Amino acid sequence: MRLARAHLLELVGRLLLTTGGVTFLIGLGGLVRASSISQGAPVWLPMSLVPLIVGQALPYFLPLALLTAVVFGYGRMAADGEHVAAFAAGAHPARLLLPAALLGTLTAAALHPFSSEVLPDLYRKMRELGARVRVAALENTRPGASELHHGGLHLLWNGRDEDGAFRDVLLQFRGASPDRELPLAVGELRVLADRARLRVEGERVIFSFEGLRAFSTTDEEAGWTVQNDGTTFLVLDLASVVANNLPEYRAKDLPTSELLRRLARGDLDPEQERSALHSIAQRRALSACLLPLGLIGALIGWRLRRGGFLAGLGAAMGLLVLVFYPAYYVGEALYESDAVEPRLAGWIPFLALLPLVVLLSRGASRLR
């Protein structure tokens, strides 16, 4: 028992160290992504996206951290001959696998509440903060930029005047404008103008065009065209523009507790019910996968022995790249094509790991 406790403490230390390294790399990637969508927004605003990006990505990279930590831990144990001493003392191979199983179980128990209840909230906050970044970008457009995107609004220009006005402007958006001189119905609008200025007031962006030519495609039988060589004002509701380009319902954006309540009340249509069942099963399966991954990492580490850092990292990444992540996307594809029941599609990554546990376990007794 003392040996198992010592191995478990060593594995926990390695897992914390590996998770810290993975989190740092995810943070760097998140920083690059946040800066790419800032489009001139104040630097503190896109920087606020980085913790949300890290939180969203961590559940999908935690299996790599766990597998790497266990492979290194058991590889070191095998290289030092500790397993030989334990076998000589009468220990069964299954007993030496207990620390890996415990670590996988504890990590899964910690991950599941996060992925079920916290992660969906991070998705929602990510969208809200992303919208704030784009609004701020409208007010602080980079001098060297030539395009700007916000939901269904796309603005392109060919240059800037000294007073900040845009030259040779193309504006495209889909939505409704509640306060405008243009008779816009819900549909798509294309505006060409010689010059344009904009300002943001709350949730509204106000354009003033000079030399305007506008064309619309509405939901009605015919669109319209407008031309005005003078000044034309157009006021857009940013919330409406974004809302017209976001899905009304996404199961991945709701916590498991809310999905279960809606399923119990029968509030969902058949397609929404499918997506809810798949999301719940997928969250549970991704957490449960950490147990077989811990066992697989231990069995691989035994076999690597003195393989070194690169061999351990390569084995961990190879298993994930060749088995775990492909199984995850196969499950997604089977769900999207309605080829299997949604709950079964969510559990495919877990089911794909079980044959590996059985295959590697068969040779464990030969290590004695």
C-alpha positions as a Markdown table, in Angstrom:
| # | Residue | x | y | z |
|---|---|---|---|---|
| 1 | Met | 0.0 | 0.0 | 0.0 |
| 2 | Arg | 2.9 | 2.4 | 0.7 |
| 3 | Leu | 4.3 | 1.7 | -2.7 |
| 4 | Ala | 0.9 | 2.5 | -4.3 |
| 5 | Arg | 0.6 | 5.7 | -2.3 |
| 6 | Ala | 4.2 | 6.8 | -3.3 |
| 7 | His | 3.4 | 6.1 | -7.0 |
| 8 | Leu | 0.2 | 8.0 | -6.8 |
| 9 | Leu | 1.8 | 11.1 | -5.3 |
| 10 | Glu | 4.5 | 11.0 | -8.0 |
| 11 | Leu | 1.9 | 10.7 | -10.7 |
| 12 | Val | -0.1 | 13.6 | -9.2 |
| 13 | Gly | 3.0 | 15.8 | -9.2 |
| 14 | Arg | 3.8 | 14.9 | -12.8 |
| 15 | Leu | 0.2 | 15.6 | -13.8 |
| 16 | Leu | 0.2 | 19.0 | -12.2 |
| 17 | Leu | 3.5 | 19.8 | -13.9 |
| 18 | Thr | 2.3 | 18.6 | -17.3 |
| 19 | Thr | -1.1 | 20.3 | -17.0 |
| 20 | Gly | 0.7 | 23.6 | -16.2 |
| 21 | Gly | 2.8 | 23.2 | -19.4 |
| 22 | Val | -0.2 | 22.4 | -21.5 |
| 23 | Thr | -2.2 | 25.3 | -20.0 |
| 24 | Phe | 0.7 | 27.7 | -20.8 |
| 25 | Leu | 0.8 | 26.5 | -24.5 |
| 26 | Ile | -3.0 | 26.9 | -24.7 |
| 27 | Gly | -2.7 | 30.4 | -23.3 |
| 28 | Leu | -0.2 | 31.4 | -25.9 |
| 29 | Gly | -2.5 | 30.1 | -28.6 |
| 30 | Gly | -5.4 | 31.9 | -27.0 |
| 31 | Leu | -3.4 | 35.1 | -27.0 |
| 32 | Val | -2.7 | 34.8 | -30.7 |
| 33 | Arg | -6.4 | 34.2 | -31.4 |
| 34 | Ala | -7.5 | 37.1 | -29.2 |
| 35 | Ser | -5.2 | 39.5 | -30.9 |
| 36 | Ser | -6.3 | 38.3 | -34.4 |
| 37 | Ile | -10.0 | 39.2 | -33.7 |
| 38 | Ser | -9.3 | 42.4 | -31.8 |
| 39 | Gln | -9.3 | 44.6 | -35.0 |
| 40 | Gly | -8.2 | 47.6 | -33.1 |
| 41 | Ala | -10.2 | 47.1 | -29.8 |
| 42 | Pro | -8.5 | 48.3 | -26.6 |
| 43 | Val | -5.8 | 45.7 | -25.6 |
| 44 | Trp | -7.4 | 44.8 | -22.3 |
| 45 | Leu | -10.6 | 43.6 | -24.0 |
| 46 | Pro | -9.2 | 40.9 | -26.2 |
| 47 | Met | -6.9 | 39.9 | -23.4 |
| 48 | Ser | -10.0 | 39.1 | -21.4 |
| 49 | Leu | -10.7 | 36.4 | -23.9 |
| 50 | Val | -7.6 | 34.4 | -23.1 |
| 51 | Pro | -8.8 | 32.8 | -19.8 |
| 52 | Leu | -12.0 | 31.8 | -21.6 |
| 53 | Ile | -10.2 | 30.3 | -24.5 |
| 54 | Val | -8.0 | 28.3 | -22.0 |
| 55 | Gly | -11.0 | 27.1 | -20.1 |
| 56 | Gln | -12.7 | 25.9 | -23.2 |
| 57 | Ala | -9.7 | 24.0 | -24.6 |
| 58 | Leu | -8.5 | 22.5 | -21.3 |
| 59 | Pro | -11.0 | 19.6 | -21.2 |
| 60 | Tyr | -9.9 | 18.5 | -24.6 |
| 61 | Phe | -6.1 | 18.7 | -23.8 |
| 62 | Leu | -6.3 | 17.3 | -20.2 |
| 63 | Pro | -6.2 | 13.7 | -21.7 |
| 64 | Leu | -2.8 | 14.5 | -23.2 |
| 65 | Ala | -1.6 | 15.8 | -19.8 |
| 66 | Leu | -2.8 | 12.7 | -18.0 |
| 67 | Leu | -1.5 | 10.2 | -20.5 |
| 68 | Thr | 1.9 | 11.9 | -20.6 |
| 69 | Ala | 2.2 | 12.1 | -16.8 |
| 70 | Val | 1.3 | 8.4 | -16.4 |
| 71 | Val | 3.6 | 7.2 | -19.2 |
| 72 | Phe | 6.6 | 9.1 | -17.8 |
| 73 | Gly | 5.8 | 7.9 | -14.2 |
| 74 | Tyr | 5.5 | 4.2 | -15.0 |
| 75 | Gly | 8.4 | 4.5 | -17.5 |
| 76 | Arg | 10.6 | 5.8 | -14.7 |
| 77 | Met | 9.4 | 3.0 | -12.4 |
| 78 | Ala | 10.2 | 0.4 | -15.0 |
| 79 | Ala | 13.6 | 1.9 | -15.8 |
| 80 | Asp | 14.6 | 1.8 | -12.1 |
| 81 | Gly | 13.4 | -1.8 | -11.7 |
| 82 | Glu | 10.8 | -1.0 | -9.1 |
| 83 | His | 8.2 | -3.2 | -10.7 |
| 84 | Val | 10.6 | -6.1 | -10.7 |
| 85 | Ala | 11.1 | -5.7 | -6.9 |
| 86 | Ala | 7.4 | -5.5 | -6.4 |
| 87 | Phe | 6.8 | -8.6 | -8.4 |
| 88 | Ala | 9.5 | -10.4 | -6.4 |
| 89 | Ala | 7.7 | -9.4 | -3.2 |
| 90 | Gly | 4.5 | -11.1 | -4.6 |
| 91 | Ala | 2.6 | -8.1 | -5.9 |
| 92 | His | 0.2 | -8.7 | -8.8 |
| 93 | Pro | 0.5 | -6.4 | -11.9 |
| 94 | Ala | -3.1 | -5.3 | -11.3 |
| 95 | Arg | -2.0 | -3.9 | -7.9 |
| 96 | Leu | 0.7 | -1.8 | -9.6 |
| 97 | Leu | -1.9 | -0.4 | -11.9 |
| 98 | Leu | -4.0 | 0.9 | -9.0 |
| 99 | Pro | -2.3 | 4.4 | -8.8 |
| 100 | Ala | -2.9 | 5.0 | -12.5 |
| 101 | Ala | -6.6 | 3.9 | -12.1 |
| 102 | Leu | -7.0 | 6.1 | -9.1 |
| 103 | Leu | -5.4 | 9.1 | -10.8 |
| 104 | Gly | -7.7 | 8.6 | -13.8 |
| 105 | Thr | -10.8 | 8.3 | -11.6 |
| 106 | Leu | -9.9 | 11.4 | -9.5 |
| 107 | Thr | -9.1 | 13.5 | -12.7 |
| 108 | Ala | -12.4 | 12.4 | -14.2 |
| 109 | Ala | -14.3 | 13.3 | -11.0 |
| 110 | Ala | -12.8 | 16.8 | -11.1 |
| 111 | Leu | -13.3 | 17.3 | -14.9 |
| 112 | His | -16.9 | 16.2 | -15.2 |
| 113 | Pro | -18.5 | 19.0 | -13.1 |
| 114 | Phe | -16.3 | 21.5 | -15.0 |
| 115 | Ser | -17.3 | 20.2 | -18.5 |
| 116 | Ser | -21.0 | 19.7 | -17.6 |
| 117 | Glu | -21.7 | 23.0 | -15.7 |
| 118 | Val | -18.9 | 25.5 | -16.1 |
| 119 | Leu | -17.8 | 24.9 | -19.7 |
| 120 | Pro | -21.2 | 25.8 | -21.3 |
| 121 | Asp | -21.1 | 29.1 | -19.4 |
| 122 | Leu | -17.7 | 29.8 | -20.7 |
| 123 | Tyr | -19.0 | 29.3 | -24.3 |
| 124 | Arg | -21.8 | 31.9 | -23.5 |
| 125 | Lys | -19.3 | 34.4 | -22.0 |
| 126 | Met | -17.0 | 33.9 | -24.9 |
| 127 | Arg | -19.7 | 34.9 | -27.4 |
| 128 | Glu | -20.7 | 37.9 | -25.3 |
| 129 | Leu | -17.1 | 39.1 | -24.8 |
| 130 | Gly | -16.4 | 38.5 | -28.5 |
| 131 | Ala | -19.4 | 40.8 | -29.4 |
| 132 | Arg | -18.0 | 43.4 | -27.1 |
| 133 | Val | -14.6 | 43.1 | -28.8 |
| 134 | Arg | -16.2 | 43.7 | -32.2 |
| 135 | Val | -18.2 | 46.7 | -30.9 |
| 136 | Ala | -15.0 | 48.2 | -29.5 |
| 137 | Ala | -13.3 | 47.5 | -32.8 |
| 138 | Leu | -15.9 | 49.5 | -34.6 |
| 139 | Glu | -15.0 | 52.5 | -32.4 |
| 140 | Asn | -11.2 | 51.9 | -32.6 |
| 141 | Thr | -10.5 | 50.6 | -36.1 |
| 142 | Arg | -6.8 | 50.1 | -36.7 |
| 143 | Pro | -5.3 | 52.7 | -39.1 |
| 144 | Gly | -3.7 | 50.1 | -41.3 |
| 145 | Ala | -6.8 | 47.8 | -41.5 |
| 146 | Ser | -8.9 | 47.5 | -44.7 |
| 147 | Glu | -11.9 | 45.4 | -43.4 |
| 148 | Leu | -14.1 | 45.0 | -40.4 |
| 149 | His | -16.5 | 42.2 | -39.4 |
| 150 | His | -19.2 | 42.2 | -36.7 |
| 151 | Gly | -21.8 | 39.4 | -36.9 |
| 152 | Gly | -23.6 | 39.8 | -40.2 |
| 153 | Leu | -22.0 | 43.2 | -40.8 |
| 154 | His | -19.0 | 43.4 | -43.2 |
| 155 | Leu | -17.2 | 46.7 | -44.0 |
| 156 | Leu | -14.4 | 47.0 | -46.5 |
| 157 | Trp | -12.6 | 50.1 | -47.6 |
| 158 | Asn | -9.7 | 51.2 | -49.8 |
| 159 | Gly | -8.1 | 53.9 | -47.6 |
| 160 | Arg | -8.6 | 56.5 | -44.9 |
| 161 | Asp | -8.6 | 60.3 | -45.0 |
| 162 | Glu | -6.7 | 62.4 | -42.5 |
| 163 | Asp | -10.0 | 63.0 | -40.6 |
| 164 | Gly | -10.6 | 59.3 | -40.3 |
| 165 | Ala | -13.2 | 58.9 | -43.0 |
| 166 | Phe | -13.2 | 55.7 | -45.0 |
| 167 | Arg | -12.7 | 55.9 | -48.8 |
| 168 | Asp | -14.3 | 53.7 | -51.5 |
| 169 | Val | -16.5 | 51.8 | -49.0 |
| 170 | Leu | -18.4 | 48.5 | -49.5 |
| 171 | Leu | -20.8 | 47.7 | -46.7 |
| 172 | Gln | -22.8 | 44.4 | -46.5 |
| 173 | Phe | -25.1 | 43.3 | -43.8 |
| 174 | Arg | -28.2 | 41.2 | -43.1 |
| 175 | Gly | -30.7 | 42.4 | -40.5 |
| 176 | Ala | -33.2 | 45.2 | -39.8 |
| 177 | Ser | -32.5 | 48.9 | -39.1 |
| 178 | Pro | -35.0 | 50.4 | -36.7 |
| 179 | Asp | -34.0 | 54.1 | -37.4 |
| 180 | Arg | -32.9 | 55.0 | -40.9 |
| 181 | Glu | -33.5 | 57.1 | -43.9 |
| 182 | Leu | -33.2 | 54.0 | -46.2 |
| 183 | Pro | -36.5 | 52.0 | -46.5 |
| 184 | Leu | -34.8 | 48.8 | -45.3 |
| 185 | Ala | -36.8 | 45.6 | -44.7 |
| 186 | Val | -35.3 | 42.5 | -43.2 |
| 187 | Gly | -32.9 | 41.2 | -45.8 |
| 188 | Glu | -29.4 | 41.8 | -47.2 |
| 189 | Leu | -28.1 | 45.2 | -48.0 |
| 190 | Arg | -25.1 | 46.2 | -50.1 |
| 191 | Val | -23.9 | 49.8 | -49.9 |
| 192 | Leu | -21.2 | 51.4 | -52.1 |
| 193 | Ala | -20.0 | 54.9 | -51.2 |
| 194 | Asp | -17.2 | 57.3 | -52.0 |
| 195 | Arg | -16.7 | 58.2 | -48.4 |
| 196 | Ala | -18.1 | 57.1 | -45.0 |
| 197 | Arg | -17.8 | 57.8 | -41.3 |
| 198 | Leu | -19.2 | 55.8 | -38.4 |
| 199 | Arg | -19.7 | 56.2 | -34.7 |
| 200 | Val | -21.1 | 53.8 | -32.1 |
| 201 | Glu | -23.7 | 54.8 | -29.5 |
| 202 | Gly | -24.5 | 51.9 | -27.2 |
| 203 | Glu | -25.8 | 49.1 | -29.3 |
| 204 | Arg | -26.2 | 51.2 | -32.4 |
| 205 | Val | -23.7 | 52.1 | -35.1 |
| 206 | Ile | -24.4 | 55.2 | -37.1 |
| 207 | Phe | -23.0 | 55.5 | -40.7 |
| 208 | Ser | -22.9 | 58.7 | -42.7 |
| 209 | Phe | -22.3 | 58.1 | -46.5 |
| 210 | Glu | -21.3 | 60.4 | -49.3 |
| 211 | Gly | -21.8 | 59.4 | -52.9 |
| 212 | Leu | -24.0 | 56.4 | -51.9 |
| 213 | Arg | -25.3 | 53.6 | -54.1 |
| 214 | Ala | -27.3 | 51.0 | -52.2 |
| 215 | Phe | -28.9 | 47.7 | -53.3 |
| 216 | Ser | -31.1 | 45.4 | -51.3 |
| 217 | Thr | -32.3 | 41.8 | -51.5 |
| 218 | Thr | -35.3 | 41.4 | -49.2 |
| 219 | Asp | -37.6 | 38.6 | -48.3 |
| 220 | Glu | -40.2 | 40.2 | -50.5 |
| 221 | Glu | -40.7 | 39.7 | -54.2 |
| 222 | Ala | -38.4 | 42.6 | -55.3 |
| 223 | Gly | -35.6 | 44.6 | -53.8 |
| 224 | Trp | -34.7 | 48.2 | -54.4 |
| 225 | Thr | -31.9 | 50.6 | -55.3 |
| 226 | Val | -31.0 | 54.0 | -53.9 |
| 227 | Gln | -28.5 | 56.6 | -55.1 |
| 228 | Asn | -27.6 | 59.9 | -53.4 |
| 229 | Asp | -24.6 | 62.1 | -54.2 |
| 230 | Gly | -25.2 | 64.0 | -50.9 |
| 231 | Thr | -25.0 | 62.7 | -47.3 |
| 232 | Thr | -27.1 | 59.7 | -46.3 |
| 233 | Phe | -27.4 | 58.4 | -42.7 |
| 234 | Leu | -27.9 | 54.8 | -41.8 |
| 235 | Val | -28.4 | 53.5 | -38.2 |
| 236 | Leu | -27.9 | 49.8 | -37.5 |
| 237 | Asp | -28.9 | 47.8 | -34.4 |
| 238 | Leu | -25.8 | 45.8 | -33.6 |
| 239 | Ala | -27.7 | 43.3 | -31.4 |
| 240 | Ser | -30.1 | 42.6 | -34.3 |
| 241 | Val | -27.3 | 42.1 | -36.8 |
| 242 | Val | -25.5 | 39.6 | -34.5 |
| 243 | Ala | -28.7 | 37.8 | -33.5 |
| 244 | Asn | -29.6 | 37.1 | -37.1 |
| 245 | Asn | -26.3 | 35.2 | -37.5 |
| 246 | Leu | -26.4 | 33.1 | -34.3 |
| 247 | Pro | -28.3 | 29.9 | -33.8 |
| 248 | Glu | -31.3 | 30.1 | -31.5 |
| 249 | Tyr | -30.5 | 26.9 | -29.6 |
| 250 | Arg | -27.3 | 25.0 | -29.1 |
| 251 | Ala | -27.2 | 22.2 | -26.6 |
| 252 | Lys | -23.4 | 22.7 | -26.1 |
| 253 | Asp | -24.1 | 26.2 | -24.7 |
| 254 | Leu | -26.4 | 24.9 | -21.9 |
| 255 | Pro | -25.2 | 23.1 | -18.7 |
| 256 | Thr | -26.2 | 19.5 | -18.2 |
| 257 | Ser | -28.5 | 20.4 | -15.4 |
| 258 | Glu | -30.5 | 22.7 | -17.6 |
| 259 | Leu | -30.6 | 20.2 | -20.4 |
| 260 | Leu | -31.9 | 17.5 | -18.1 |
| 261 | Arg | -34.6 | 19.9 | -16.8 |
| 262 | Arg | -35.7 | 20.7 | -20.4 |
| 263 | Leu | -35.8 | 17.0 | -21.3 |
| 264 | Ala | -37.9 | 16.3 | -18.2 |
| 265 | Arg | -40.3 | 19.1 | -19.1 |
| 266 | Gly | -40.5 | 18.0 | -22.7 |
| 267 | Asp | -39.7 | 21.6 | -23.9 |
| 268 | Leu | -37.5 | 20.4 | -26.8 |
| 269 | Asp | -38.5 | 19.4 | -30.3 |
| 270 | Pro | -37.1 | 16.1 | -31.6 |
| 271 | Glu | -33.9 | 17.6 | -33.1 |
| 272 | Gln | -33.2 | 19.6 | -30.0 |
| 273 | Glu | -33.8 | 16.5 | -27.9 |
| 274 | Arg | -31.2 | 14.6 | -30.0 |
| 275 | Ser | -28.6 | 17.3 | -29.6 |
| 276 | Ala | -29.3 | 17.4 | -25.8 |
| 277 | Leu | -28.9 | 13.7 | -25.4 |
| 278 | His | -25.7 | 13.7 | -27.4 |
| 279 | Ser | -24.2 | 16.6 | -25.5 |
| 280 | Ile | -24.9 | 15.0 | -22.1 |
| 281 | Ala | -23.5 | 11.6 | -23.2 |
| 282 | Gln | -20.4 | 13.2 | -24.8 |
| 283 | Arg | -19.6 | 15.2 | -21.6 |
| 284 | Arg | -19.9 | 12.1 | -19.5 |
| 285 | Ala | -17.9 | 10.0 | -21.9 |
| 286 | Leu | -15.0 | 12.5 | -22.2 |
| 287 | Ser | -14.6 | 12.4 | -18.4 |
| 288 | Ala | -14.9 | 8.6 | -18.2 |
| 289 | Cys | -12.2 | 8.3 | -20.9 |
| 290 | Leu | -9.6 | 9.4 | -18.3 |
| 291 | Leu | -9.8 | 6.1 | -16.5 |
| 292 | Pro | -8.8 | 3.9 | -19.5 |
| 293 | Leu | -6.3 | 6.5 | -20.6 |
| 294 | Gly | -4.6 | 6.2 | -17.2 |
| 295 | Leu | -4.4 | 2.4 | -17.5 |
| 296 | Ile | -3.2 | 2.6 | -21.0 |
| 297 | Gly | -0.5 | 5.1 | -20.0 |
| 298 | Ala | 0.7 | 2.8 | -17.3 |
| 299 | Leu | 0.9 | -0.2 | -19.6 |
| 300 | Ile | 2.8 | 1.8 | -22.2 |
| 301 | Gly | 5.2 | 3.3 | -19.7 |
| 302 | Trp | 6.1 | -0.2 | -18.5 |
| 303 | Arg | 7.0 | -1.2 | -22.0 |
| 304 | Leu | 9.0 | 1.9 | -22.8 |
| 305 | Arg | 11.3 | 1.6 | -19.8 |
| 306 | Arg | 14.3 | 3.6 | -20.8 |
| 307 | Gly | 12.7 | 5.1 | -23.9 |
| 308 | Gly | 13.3 | 8.6 | -22.6 |
| 309 | Phe | 11.3 | 11.8 | -22.9 |
| 310 | Leu | 10.7 | 11.8 | -26.6 |
| 311 | Ala | 9.6 | 8.2 | -26.7 |
| 312 | Gly | 7.1 | 8.8 | -23.9 |
| 313 | Leu | 5.7 | 12.0 | -25.4 |
| 314 | Gly | 5.6 | 10.4 | -28.8 |
| 315 | Ala | 3.7 | 7.4 | -27.5 |
| 316 | Ala | 1.2 | 9.6 | -25.6 |
| 317 | Met | 0.5 | 11.9 | -28.6 |
| 318 | Gly | 0.4 | 9.0 | -31.0 |
| 319 | Leu | -2.3 | 7.3 | -29.1 |
| 320 | Leu | -4.4 | 10.4 | -28.9 |
| 321 | Val | -3.9 | 11.4 | -32.5 |
| 322 | Leu | -4.4 | 7.9 | -33.9 |
| 323 | Val | -7.2 | 6.7 | -31.6 |
| 324 | Phe | -8.8 | 9.1 | -29.2 |
| 325 | Tyr | -9.4 | 12.2 | -31.2 |
| 326 | Pro | -10.3 | 10.3 | -34.4 |
| 327 | Ala | -12.9 | 8.4 | -32.3 |
| 328 | Tyr | -14.2 | 11.7 | -31.0 |
| 329 | Tyr | -14.8 | 13.1 | -34.5 |
| 330 | Val | -16.1 | 9.7 | -35.8 |
| 331 | Gly | -18.8 | 10.0 | -33.0 |
| 332 | Glu | -19.5 | 13.6 | -34.1 |
| 333 | Ala | -19.9 | 12.5 | -37.7 |
| 334 | Leu | -22.1 | 9.5 | -36.8 |
| 335 | Tyr | -24.3 | 11.8 | -34.8 |
| 336 | Glu | -24.6 | 14.5 | -37.5 |
| 337 | Ser | -25.5 | 11.8 | -40.1 |
| 338 | Asp | -28.0 | 10.2 | -37.7 |
| 339 | Ala | -26.3 | 6.9 | -38.3 |
| 340 | Val | -26.4 | 5.8 | -34.6 |
| 341 | Glu | -28.4 | 6.7 | -31.5 |
| 342 | Pro | -27.1 | 10.1 | -30.2 |
| 343 | Arg | -26.1 | 8.7 | -26.8 |
| 344 | Leu | -24.1 | 5.9 | -28.4 |
| 345 | Ala | -22.4 | 8.4 | -30.6 |
| 346 | Gly | -21.3 | 10.4 | -27.6 |
| 347 | Trp | -19.7 | 7.3 | -25.9 |
| 348 | Ile | -17.7 | 6.2 | -29.0 |
| 349 | Pro | -14.3 | 7.7 | -27.7 |
| 350 | Phe | -14.7 | 5.7 | -24.5 |
| 351 | Leu | -15.6 | 2.5 | -26.3 |
| 352 | Ala | -12.7 | 2.9 | -28.7 |
| 353 | Leu | -10.2 | 2.9 | -25.8 |
| 354 | Leu | -11.5 | -0.3 | -24.2 |
| 355 | Pro | -10.0 | -2.7 | -26.7 |
| 356 | Leu | -6.6 | -1.1 | -26.2 |
| 357 | Val | -6.9 | -1.7 | -22.4 |
| 358 | Val | -7.7 | -5.3 | -23.0 |
| 359 | Leu | -4.9 | -5.8 | -25.6 |
| 360 | Leu | -2.2 | -4.2 | -23.4 |
| 361 | Ser | -3.4 | -5.9 | -20.3 |
| 362 | Arg | -2.9 | -9.3 | -21.8 |
| 363 | Gly | 0.9 | -8.8 | -21.9 |
| 364 | Ala | 1.1 | -7.3 | -18.4 |
| 365 | Ser | 1.7 | -10.7 | -16.7 |
| 366 | Arg | 4.7 | -11.2 | -18.9 |
| 367 | Leu | 6.4 | -8.2 | -17.3 |
| 368 | Arg | 6.7 | -10.1 | -14.0 |
